[in-house]
């Protein structure tokens, strides 16, 4: 969304999209937990597949508006994007952050697999856990983020979502 639309002009729309994603995670987590309890873990995968198809169909409606300006010439594009020290630092930061997140996520999921014996119990645990994360994210986005956007600006406001998700 941030690459297709001007974030300053569509600040409210971006907030609504993020809030809708969080609410979707909450509802999806609750439904996954209930389906795992009632019908088993395999049926939860069918639910996931159905929601993925629905999301893909919905994303088709978010096509970018047609651009009036001609596309940039290839010669105008940077020839060496990593020649910039700033871009190299961002790439390094993103790579290390992703690596650390993957290691922590793997350790968390490995411990959960040791703790819960059946696939249904494991599915229920993760459904409840991620539903709780989505609920806390929703509350922060609905209460804190609008105030932060008004007082601190767009960068800090959009960072609250990522910060809360990472903290949980």
TADAWO-V904285 format. One line per field, one symbol per residue. ss: DSSP state (~ for helix, > for strand, _ for the rest). A space follows every 50 residues. Layout:
BEGIN
ss: ???
END
This chain:
BEGIN
ss: __________~~~~~~~~~~~~~~~~~~~~~~~~~~~~~_~~~~~~~~~~ ~~~~~~~~~~~~___________~~~____~~~_~~~~~~~~~~~~~~~~ ~~~~~~~~~~~~~~~___~~~~~~~~~~~~~~~~~~~~~~~~~~~~~~~~ ~~_~~~~~~~~~~~~~~_
END
